[in-house]
Amino acid sequence: MYFNNAATTWPKPEIVYETVDECFRNLNSPDRTHSAEGAQSSSTMQTCRKEVAEFFGIDDETRLVFLPSCTYALNLAILGQAWTKDDVVIMSGLEHHAVSRPIRKLSRERGVEFKISPYTPEKPFDLDWLEEELKTGKVKMVACTMAANVTGDILPSIEIGQLCKKYGVRYLVDAAQSAGVLPVDVKELNADFMTFAGHKGLFGPPGIGGLFVRDGIVLDTLAEGGTGKDSGKHDMSGSFPSNFEVGTHNLIGITGLCAGVRWVKQAGLDAIRDHEHSLLIRFIEAISSIPGIKLYGSENLERRTSVCSFTLQDMSPQKIATWLSETYGVSTRAGYHCAPQSHETIGTIPGEGTIRFSFGFSNTVEEIDAVTGMLAELPRHATV
C-alpha cells in the first residue's frame, strides 16, 4: 500500500505510461534535426506547452518555461531576479527547502532580509500581519506554497495575491502540492511567478516541472547553453521560453506531463479532490482515538489537502514507518520531509519530525481501513 503521494503520485494513469513509451521510441529532441521527425517533435512540444498553459489559465504560452523540476523553477524565479541589499522577502512558516533555501541564500550572499509569517493551524498565513509588512514599502516579493507538504494546510493564496497586487509587490506561488489537486489559475492568483511539479498531482513522470513568469518581468539565467535557436550567436537570445530551456529538451517528460494534465482534466479536479478528501476524513477519524497521538494541521479538514502528519508519544516516526514497511509492506514517509522550516513552525523540531500519510486517487477505502487497523496496534509494540 502506497501512501506517499505528496512526494510522488503512484501509480500513474496508463495513458502516461503509454505516452512516455511512445515518445521515447518515436520522437527525437525538438529543433535539433532537419527531418520530419524533428519537425514533429518540435510541434509536439509546442502543443504540450499550449495545453499545460491553458490548464493554469496562462494566456501567453511563451511565458511558460519547462524545467527539470519545480525546485529548479523556484530557484530560477528567486535567484534570477535583481536584488539589492535591504530588499525584503516574505514567506510562510510552512515552506519546503525549494523555497526557503534559495531565499536564505539571498540573505547570506546579497543581504536580502527575509521574514516568516506567523502560523496557527487555523491561520496558516496571517493576512493582517502581511498587510502591515507590505505597508512599509520594503517588501519586494512574497513567496509561498499554496498547500503545505507536511501538514496539508491550504494557504489563503488568492487573498495573498490580492494584497501583493494592491501594494505592487511580486508574488511567487509554489503549486507543487496543489497543481492537479486544487484549482490553480495564475490570473485568479494574481501570480507574477507560479511553479509546479510534474510528478505529483499532475501524474507526470519525474524530471519535469515548470515556471510561469508574468509578461514584463526580466530574469537572469541560472544555466546557459544551446537552445536550438540563435545558434550562431555567442550570447543567449533573452527571449521566452528558449532563454531558460537550455540543453536537450526532456521531451519524454514534457509529453508525459501533458498526458497527465489531460487525464486530470478528464477525471475532473472536483472528483479527484472529493475522493482523496474522503480518504483523509476516514483516516483521521479512525486514528484520532489512538492513545498518545498528536495530529498536525488545521482541524477544519476542508482547509487541508489529503496529507496527514502525526506523532505518537514515545515512538519514533522513523521506527513506525520502518515497522509498517517491513511488517505490512506499507509505504509512508517519516522525518522532516525536506521542510525543516515547517517542522520548526509546528514544533516537531527539536525532535524527529513526523510520520506522514498522503493519499492519492488510486488509494481505496479498503486500504485506509487496513492501515488504520495496523496503526491501532502500535501502542502494544513497545519496541517500535
The 8 nearest C-alpha neighbors of each residue, nearest first, counted from 0:
[[1, 329, 330, 328, 2, 366, 362, 327],
 [0, 2, 330, 3, 329, 331, 9, 4],
 [3, 1, 357, 331, 356, 358, 330, 4],
 [4, 2, 357, 331, 5, 6, 1, 356],
 [3, 5, 8, 7, 6, 357, 359, 358],
 [6, 4, 357, 3, 7, 199, 148, 176],
 [5, 7, 4, 3, 199, 8, 148, 357],
 [8, 6, 199, 4, 198, 5, 9, 3],
 [7, 9, 4, 199, 202, 10, 198, 200],
 [10, 8, 11, 7, 4, 1, 361, 202],
 [9, 11, 8, 12, 361, 202, 13, 1],
 [10, 12, 9, 202, 13, 15, 8, 16],
 [13, 11, 14, 15, 10, 16, 202, 259],
 [12, 14, 16, 15, 17, 11, 10, 18],
 [15, 13, 17, 12, 16, 18, 258, 262],
 [14, 16, 18, 255, 13, 258, 17, 12],
 [15, 17, 13, 19, 14, 18, 20, 12],
 [18, 16, 14, 20, 15, 19, 21, 13],
 [19, 17, 21, 15, 20, 16, 255, 14],
 [18, 20, 22, 255, 16, 21, 251, 17],
 [21, 19, 23, 17, 18, 22, 24, 16],
 [22, 20, 18, 24, 19, 23, 25, 17],
 [23, 21, 26, 19, 25, 24, 20, 251],
 [24, 22, 20, 21, 25, 19, 251, 26],
 [23, 25, 21, 22, 20, 26, 19, 27],
 [24, 26, 22, 23, 21, 27, 36, 20],
 [27, 25, 22, 40, 23, 36, 24, 28],
 [28, 26, 37, 40, 29, 36, 25, 23],
 [27, 29, 248, 40, 31, 250, 247, 26],
 [30, 28, 41, 40, 37, 31, 27, 38],
 [31, 29, 227, 41, 32, 37, 28, 38],
 [30, 32, 29, 227, 28, 37, 33, 27],
 [33, 31, 37, 34, 30, 29, 36, 38],
 [34, 32, 37, 31, 35, 38, 30, 36],
 [35, 33, 37, 36, 32, 38, 39, 31],
 [34, 36, 38, 37, 39, 33, 32, 40],
 [37, 35, 39, 34, 38, 40, 26, 27],
 [36, 38, 40, 34, 32, 29, 39, 35],
 [39, 37, 35, 41, 40, 36, 42, 34],
 [40, 38, 36, 42, 37, 41, 43, 35],
 [41, 39, 29, 43, 37, 38, 42, 26],
 [40, 42, 29, 38, 44, 43, 39, 30],
 [41, 43, 39, 45, 40, 44, 46, 38],
 [44, 42, 40, 46, 41, 45, 39, 47],
 [43, 45, 47, 41, 46, 42, 48, 40],
 [44, 46, 48, 42, 47, 43, 49, 41],
 [47, 45, 43, 49, 48, 44, 42, 50],
 [46, 48, 44, 50, 45, 49, 257, 51],
 [49, 47, 45, 51, 46, 50, 52, 44],
 [48, 50, 52, 46, 47, 60, 51, 53],
 [51, 49, 47, 53, 52, 48, 46, 54],
 [50, 52, 54, 48, 53, 49, 47, 257],
 [53, 51, 57, 49, 55, 54, 50, 60],
 [52, 54, 56, 50, 55, 51, 57, 49],
 [53, 55, 51, 52, 56, 50, 260, 57],
 [56, 54, 184, 53, 52, 57, 183, 185],
 [55, 57, 184, 53, 54, 185, 58, 52],
 [58, 56, 52, 55, 53, 59, 60, 185],
 [57, 59, 60, 56, 53, 52, 62, 55],
 [60, 58, 61, 57, 62, 52, 63, 49],
 [59, 61, 62, 63, 52, 49, 58, 57],
 [62, 60, 63, 59, 240, 239, 64, 48],
 [63, 61, 60, 212, 211, 59, 239, 240],
 [64, 62, 211, 61, 60, 210, 240, 52],
 [63, 65, 210, 240, 209, 66, 62, 211],
 [66, 64, 209, 208, 244, 63, 210, 207],
 [65, 67, 208, 209, 68, 207, 64, 72],
 [68, 66, 207, 206, 208, 71, 65, 69],
 [69, 67, 208, 207, 70, 71, 66, 206],
 [68, 70, 196, 208, 72, 195, 71, 194],
 [71, 69, 97, 73, 68, 72, 74, 98],
 [70, 72, 74, 68, 69, 73, 75, 67],
 [73, 71, 69, 75, 70, 210, 74, 194],
 [74, 72, 76, 70, 75, 71, 77, 69],
 [75, 73, 71, 77, 72, 76, 78, 101],
 [74, 76, 79, 72, 73, 78, 77, 71],
 [75, 77, 73, 74, 79, 78, 72, 80],
 [76, 78, 74, 75, 79, 73, 80, 101],
 [79, 77, 75, 80, 74, 76, 101, 105],
 [78, 80, 219, 218, 75, 76, 77, 220],
 [81, 79, 218, 78, 77, 82, 219, 76],
 [82, 80, 79, 83, 218, 219, 78, 217],
 [83, 81, 80, 86, 84, 109, 111, 105],
 [84, 82, 86, 85, 109, 111, 81, 110],
 [83, 85, 110, 111, 86, 109, 82, 112],
 [86, 84, 111, 112, 87, 110, 83, 137],
 [85, 87, 111, 84, 83, 139, 137, 112],
 [86, 88, 138, 112, 113, 139, 137, 111],
 [89, 87, 113, 140, 141, 138, 139, 112],
 [90, 88, 141, 114, 113, 115, 142, 140],
 [91, 89, 142, 115, 143, 141, 116, 114],
 [90, 92, 116, 115, 93, 143, 94, 124],
 [91, 93, 341, 115, 344, 94, 116, 340],
 [94, 92, 341, 91, 147, 340, 95, 344],
 [95, 93, 92, 341, 91, 99, 98, 340],
 [94, 96, 338, 97, 98, 337, 99, 93],
 [97, 95, 99, 100, 98, 338, 337, 94],
 [96, 98, 70, 95, 99, 100, 73, 101],
 [99, 97, 96, 95, 100, 101, 94, 73],
 [98, 100, 96, 102, 101, 97, 103, 94],
 [99, 101, 103, 96, 102, 98, 97, 104],
 [102, 100, 104, 103, 99, 98, 74, 105],
 [103, 101, 105, 99, 104, 100, 98, 106],
 [102, 104, 106, 100, 105, 101, 99, 107],
 [103, 105, 101, 107, 102, 106, 108, 100],
 [106, 104, 102, 109, 103, 108, 107, 111],
 [105, 107, 111, 110, 103, 104, 112, 109],
 [108, 106, 104, 105, 110, 109, 103, 111],
 [107, 109, 105, 106, 104, 110, 111, 103],
 [110, 108, 105, 111, 106, 84, 107, 83],
 [109, 111, 84, 106, 108, 107, 85, 112],
 [112, 110, 106, 86, 84, 85, 109, 105],
 [113, 111, 87, 106, 85, 86, 88, 110],
 [114, 112, 88, 87, 89, 111, 115, 106],
 [113, 115, 89, 88, 90, 116, 112, 87],
 [116, 114, 90, 91, 92, 89, 117, 113],
 [115, 117, 91, 124, 92, 125, 90, 118],
 [118, 116, 125, 124, 115, 92, 119, 123],
 [119, 117, 123, 124, 122, 116, 92, 120],
 [118, 120, 122, 121, 123, 117, 124, 297],
 [121, 119, 297, 296, 122, 123, 118, 298],
 [120, 122, 297, 119, 123, 298, 299, 296],
 [123, 121, 119, 124, 120, 118, 125, 154],
 [122, 124, 118, 119, 120, 154, 121, 125],
 [123, 125, 122, 118, 116, 126, 91, 154],
 [126, 124, 128, 127, 117, 122, 116, 129],
 [125, 127, 129, 128, 124, 130, 159, 158],
 [128, 126, 130, 129, 125, 131, 132, 124],
 [127, 129, 131, 125, 126, 130, 132, 116],
 [130, 128, 126, 132, 127, 131, 133, 125],
 [129, 131, 133, 127, 132, 128, 134, 126],
 [130, 132, 134, 128, 129, 133, 127, 135],
 [131, 133, 129, 130, 134, 135, 128, 138],
 [132, 134, 130, 135, 131, 136, 138, 129],
 [135, 133, 131, 136, 132, 130, 166, 137],
 [136, 134, 133, 137, 132, 131, 138, 130],
 [135, 137, 134, 138, 133, 132, 166, 139],
 [138, 136, 135, 87, 86, 139, 133, 85],
 [137, 139, 87, 136, 140, 88, 133, 86],
 [140, 138, 168, 87, 88, 86, 169, 137],
 [141, 139, 169, 88, 168, 170, 138, 142],
 [140, 142, 89, 170, 88, 90, 171, 169],
 [143, 141, 171, 90, 170, 172, 89, 140],
 [144, 142, 90, 172, 91, 173, 171, 145],
 [143, 145, 173, 146, 172, 174, 147, 94],
 [144, 146, 154, 174, 156, 153, 173, 177],
 [145, 147, 153, 144, 152, 176, 154, 151],
 [148, 146, 151, 152, 149, 150, 93, 144],
 [147, 149, 151, 150, 176, 5, 146, 306],
 [150, 148, 147, 151, 308, 336, 341, 355],
 [151, 149, 296, 152, 147, 308, 295, 148],
 [150, 152, 306, 304, 147, 303, 148, 146],
 [153, 151, 303, 147, 150, 146, 296, 302],
 [154, 152, 146, 302, 303, 145, 151, 147],
 [153, 155, 145, 156, 146, 123, 124, 152],
 [156, 154, 158, 157, 159, 153, 124, 145],
 [157, 155, 159, 154, 158, 145, 160, 188],
 [156, 158, 188, 160, 159, 155, 161, 187],
 [159, 157, 161, 160, 156, 155, 162, 126],
 [160, 158, 156, 162, 157, 161, 163, 155],
 [161, 159, 163, 157, 189, 158, 162, 188],
 [160, 162, 158, 164, 159, 163, 165, 157],
 [163, 161, 165, 159, 160, 164, 166, 158],
 [162, 164, 168, 160, 166, 165, 161, 167],
 [163, 165, 167, 161, 162, 166, 160, 168],
 [166, 164, 162, 163, 167, 161, 168, 160],
 [167, 165, 163, 164, 168, 162, 133, 134],
 [166, 168, 164, 165, 163, 169, 162, 139],
 [169, 167, 163, 139, 140, 166, 164, 170],
 [170, 168, 140, 191, 139, 141, 163, 167],
 [169, 171, 141, 191, 190, 140, 142, 192],
 [172, 170, 142, 192, 193, 191, 141, 190],
 [171, 173, 193, 143, 144, 174, 142, 192],
 [174, 172, 144, 194, 175, 143, 193, 145],
 [173, 175, 195, 177, 178, 176, 194, 145],
 [174, 176, 195, 196, 173, 177, 178, 69],
 [177, 175, 174, 146, 178, 148, 5, 147],
 [176, 178, 180, 174, 181, 175, 146, 179],
 [179, 177, 180, 174, 200, 181, 175, 176],
 [178, 180, 200, 201, 181, 177, 263, 268],
 [179, 181, 177, 178, 200, 272, 268, 182],
 [182, 180, 177, 179, 178, 183, 268, 272],
 [181, 183, 184, 180, 178, 268, 179, 177],
 [184, 182, 55, 181, 178, 185, 177, 174],
 [185, 183, 55, 56, 187, 186, 188, 182],
 [184, 186, 188, 190, 187, 56, 189, 55],
 [187, 185, 189, 188, 184, 190, 56, 57],
 [186, 188, 184, 189, 185, 157, 190, 183],
 [187, 189, 157, 185, 190, 186, 160, 184],
 [190, 188, 186, 160, 187, 185, 191, 161],
 [191, 189, 188, 185, 192, 170, 171, 193],
 [190, 192, 213, 170, 169, 212, 171, 189],
 [191, 193, 171, 212, 190, 211, 172, 170],
 [194, 192, 172, 211, 210, 171, 173, 190],
 [193, 195, 210, 173, 209, 174, 69, 72],
 [196, 194, 175, 174, 69, 209, 208, 178],
 [197, 195, 208, 69, 175, 198, 68, 199],
 [196, 198, 203, 208, 207, 201, 256, 199],
 [197, 199, 203, 205, 204, 202, 7, 196],
 [198, 200, 7, 8, 201, 202, 197, 196],
 [201, 199, 179, 202, 178, 180, 8, 198],
 [200, 202, 179, 259, 199, 197, 203, 260],
 [203, 201, 259, 198, 200, 11, 199, 8],
 [202, 204, 256, 198, 197, 259, 255, 201],
 [205, 203, 198, 252, 255, 197, 206, 256],
 [206, 204, 198, 207, 197, 203, 252, 68],
 [205, 207, 67, 68, 252, 204, 208, 197],
 [208, 206, 67, 68, 197, 252, 205, 66],
 [209, 207, 68, 196, 69, 197, 66, 195],
 [208, 210, 65, 66, 195, 64, 194, 72],
 [209, 211, 194, 64, 72, 63, 193, 212],
 [210, 212, 63, 193, 192, 62, 194, 64],
 [213, 211, 192, 62, 191, 210, 214, 63],
 [214, 212, 191, 216, 215, 192, 211, 62],
 [213, 215, 216, 212, 62, 191, 217, 59],
 [214, 216, 213, 217, 212, 191, 218, 62],
 [217, 215, 214, 213, 218, 212, 191, 80],
 [218, 216, 215, 219, 80, 79, 214, 212],
 [219, 217, 79, 80, 220, 216, 76, 75],
 [218, 220, 79, 80, 221, 217, 81, 75],
 [221, 219, 222, 79, 243, 218, 223, 75],
 [220, 222, 75, 219, 79, 223, 78, 243],
 [223, 221, 220, 224, 245, 243, 244, 219],
 [224, 222, 245, 220, 221, 225, 235, 243],
 [225, 223, 245, 246, 226, 222, 235, 244],
 [224, 226, 246, 245, 227, 230, 223, 228],
 [225, 227, 245, 228, 246, 241, 244, 224],
 [226, 228, 30, 225, 31, 230, 229, 29],
 [229, 227, 230, 226, 241, 225, 30, 236],
 [230, 228, 231, 232, 236, 227, 235, 226],
 [229, 231, 228, 232, 227, 225, 226, 233],
 [230, 232, 229, 233, 228, 234, 227, 225],
 [233, 231, 230, 234, 229, 235, 236, 228],
 [232, 234, 231, 235, 230, 229, 236, 224],
 [235, 233, 232, 236, 237, 229, 223, 224],
 [234, 236, 237, 242, 233, 223, 232, 229],
 [235, 237, 238, 242, 234, 229, 241, 228],
 [238, 236, 242, 235, 239, 241, 243, 234],
 [239, 237, 242, 236, 240, 241, 235, 243],
 [240, 238, 241, 242, 61, 62, 237, 243],
 [239, 241, 64, 61, 242, 243, 238, 62],
 [242, 240, 244, 239, 243, 226, 238, 245],
 [241, 243, 237, 238, 240, 239, 244, 236],
 [244, 242, 241, 245, 240, 220, 64, 239],
 [245, 243, 241, 242, 226, 240, 65, 66],
 [246, 244, 226, 224, 225, 243, 223, 247],
 [247, 245, 225, 226, 248, 224, 244, 223],
 [246, 248, 249, 28, 245, 226, 225, 29],
 [247, 249, 250, 246, 28, 244, 29, 245],
 [250, 248, 252, 251, 253, 247, 207, 28],
 [249, 251, 253, 252, 248, 254, 28, 44],
 [252, 250, 249, 254, 19, 253, 22, 255],
 [251, 253, 255, 249, 250, 207, 254, 204],
 [252, 254, 250, 256, 255, 251, 257, 249],
 [253, 255, 257, 256, 251, 252, 250, 258],
 [256, 254, 252, 258, 203, 19, 15, 253],
 [257, 255, 203, 259, 253, 254, 258, 197],
 [256, 258, 254, 260, 259, 255, 47, 253],
 [259, 257, 255, 261, 15, 256, 260, 254],
 [260, 258, 202, 256, 262, 203, 201, 257],
 [261, 259, 257, 263, 262, 258, 201, 264],
 [260, 262, 258, 264, 259, 263, 257, 265],
 [261, 263, 259, 265, 260, 264, 266, 258],
 [264, 262, 260, 266, 265, 261, 267, 259],
 [263, 265, 267, 261, 262, 266, 260, 268],
 [264, 266, 262, 263, 267, 261, 260, 268],
 [267, 265, 263, 264, 262, 270, 268, 271],
 [268, 266, 264, 270, 269, 265, 263, 271],
 [269, 267, 271, 270, 272, 180, 263, 179],
 [270, 268, 272, 267, 271, 273, 181, 180],
 [269, 271, 273, 267, 272, 268, 274, 266],
 [272, 270, 268, 274, 269, 273, 360, 275],
 [271, 273, 269, 275, 270, 274, 276, 268],
 [274, 272, 270, 276, 271, 275, 269, 277],
 [273, 275, 277, 271, 276, 272, 270, 278],
 [276, 274, 278, 272, 277, 273, 305, 359],
 [275, 277, 279, 273, 278, 274, 305, 272],
 [276, 278, 280, 274, 279, 275, 273, 281],
 [277, 279, 281, 275, 276, 280, 282, 364],
 [280, 278, 276, 282, 305, 277, 281, 283],
 [281, 279, 277, 283, 282, 278, 284, 276],
 [280, 282, 278, 284, 279, 283, 285, 277],
 [281, 283, 279, 285, 280, 284, 278, 367],
 [284, 282, 286, 280, 285, 281, 287, 279],
 [283, 285, 281, 282, 287, 286, 280, 288],
 [286, 284, 282, 283, 287, 281, 371, 288],
 [285, 287, 283, 288, 289, 284, 371, 282],
 [288, 286, 284, 289, 283, 285, 292, 294],
 [287, 289, 286, 290, 285, 292, 284, 291],
 [288, 290, 286, 287, 292, 375, 291, 378],
 [291, 289, 292, 288, 378, 311, 312, 287],
 [292, 290, 312, 311, 289, 293, 310, 313],
 [291, 293, 311, 290, 310, 289, 312, 294],
 [294, 292, 310, 309, 311, 291, 295, 312],
 [293, 295, 309, 308, 292, 310, 296, 307],
 [296, 294, 308, 150, 309, 293, 297, 345],
 [297, 295, 150, 120, 152, 298, 151, 294],
 [296, 298, 120, 299, 121, 152, 300, 302],
 [297, 299, 300, 296, 120, 121, 302, 295],
 [300, 298, 297, 301, 302, 303, 121, 296],
 [299, 301, 303, 302, 298, 297, 280, 304],
 [302, 300, 299, 303, 304, 276, 298, 297],
 [303, 301, 300, 153, 299, 152, 297, 304],
 [304, 302, 152, 151, 300, 153, 301, 305],
 [303, 305, 151, 306, 152, 153, 276, 302],
 [304, 306, 279, 358, 276, 357, 275, 303],
 [307, 305, 357, 151, 304, 356, 150, 358],
 [306, 308, 356, 355, 150, 357, 309, 151],
 [309, 307, 355, 354, 150, 295, 353, 294],
 [308, 310, 294, 293, 353, 354, 295, 307],
 [309, 311, 293, 353, 292, 354, 316, 312],
 [312, 310, 292, 291, 314, 293, 313, 309],
 [311, 313, 291, 314, 292, 310, 293, 290],
 [312, 314, 311, 315, 291, 381, 310, 383],
 [315, 313, 311, 312, 383, 316, 319, 318],
 [314, 316, 318, 317, 319, 313, 351, 383],
 [317, 315, 354, 319, 318, 353, 333, 320],
 [318, 316, 320, 333, 315, 319, 321, 334],
 [319, 317, 321, 315, 320, 316, 383, 322],
 [318, 320, 322, 316, 321, 317, 383, 323],
 [321, 319, 317, 323, 318, 322, 324, 316],
 [320, 322, 318, 324, 319, 323, 325, 317],
 [321, 323, 319, 325, 324, 320, 326, 318],
 [324, 322, 320, 329, 326, 327, 321, 325],
 [323, 325, 328, 329, 321, 322, 327, 326],
 [324, 326, 322, 323, 328, 327, 321, 329],
 [325, 327, 323, 322, 324, 328, 329, 321],
 [326, 328, 323, 329, 324, 325, 322, 373],
 [329, 327, 324, 325, 326, 323, 0, 330],
 [328, 330, 324, 0, 323, 327, 1, 331],
 [331, 329, 1, 2, 324, 0, 3, 328],
 [332, 330, 3, 2, 356, 355, 320, 329],
 [333, 331, 355, 354, 3, 320, 334, 330],
 [332, 334, 354, 317, 316, 353, 355, 320],
 [333, 335, 352, 353, 336, 351, 354, 317],
 [334, 336, 352, 337, 339, 338, 342, 353],
 [335, 337, 338, 334, 149, 333, 332, 339],
 [338, 336, 335, 96, 95, 339, 97, 334],
 [337, 339, 95, 336, 341, 340, 96, 335],
 [340, 338, 342, 341, 335, 343, 337, 348],
 [341, 339, 343, 338, 342, 92, 344, 93],
 [342, 340, 93, 344, 339, 338, 343, 92],
 [341, 343, 339, 347, 345, 344, 340, 348],
 [344, 342, 348, 346, 340, 341, 345, 339],
 [343, 345, 341, 342, 346, 92, 340, 93],
 [346, 344, 342, 343, 347, 341, 295, 348],
 [347, 345, 343, 348, 344, 342, 349, 350],
 [346, 348, 352, 342, 350, 349, 345, 343],
 [349, 347, 350, 343, 346, 342, 352, 351],
 [348, 350, 347, 351, 346, 343, 352, 342],
 [349, 351, 348, 347, 352, 346, 353, 342],
 [350, 352, 334, 353, 347, 348, 316, 315],
 [353, 351, 334, 347, 335, 350, 348, 342],
 [354, 352, 310, 309, 334, 316, 333, 308],
 [353, 355, 333, 316, 308, 309, 332, 310],
 [356, 354, 308, 332, 307, 333, 353, 331],
 [355, 357, 307, 2, 331, 306, 3, 308],
 [358, 356, 306, 3, 2, 4, 5, 305],
 [359, 357, 2, 305, 4, 275, 362, 356],
 [360, 358, 361, 362, 4, 275, 8, 357],
 [359, 361, 362, 275, 271, 274, 358, 363],
 [362, 360, 359, 363, 10, 9, 358, 11],
 [361, 363, 359, 360, 358, 366, 364, 1],
 [364, 362, 366, 365, 361, 367, 278, 360],
 [363, 365, 367, 366, 368, 278, 362, 281],
 [364, 366, 368, 363, 367, 369, 362, 370],
 [367, 365, 369, 363, 364, 368, 370, 362],
 [368, 366, 364, 370, 369, 365, 371, 282],
 [367, 369, 365, 371, 366, 370, 372, 364],
 [368, 370, 366, 372, 367, 371, 365, 373],
 [369, 371, 373, 372, 367, 368, 366, 374],
 [370, 372, 374, 373, 368, 369, 367, 375],
 [373, 371, 375, 369, 370, 374, 368, 376],
 [372, 374, 370, 371, 376, 375, 369, 377],
 [375, 373, 371, 376, 377, 372, 370, 286],
 [374, 376, 372, 373, 377, 371, 289, 378],
 [377, 375, 374, 373, 379, 378, 372, 380],
 [376, 378, 380, 374, 379, 375, 373, 383],
 [379, 377, 380, 376, 381, 375, 290, 289],
 [380, 378, 377, 376, 381, 375, 382, 383],
 [379, 381, 377, 382, 378, 383, 376, 314],
 [380, 382, 383, 379, 378, 377, 314, 313],
 [383, 381, 380, 314, 379, 318, 377, 378],
 [382, 381, 318, 380, 319, 314, 322, 315]]
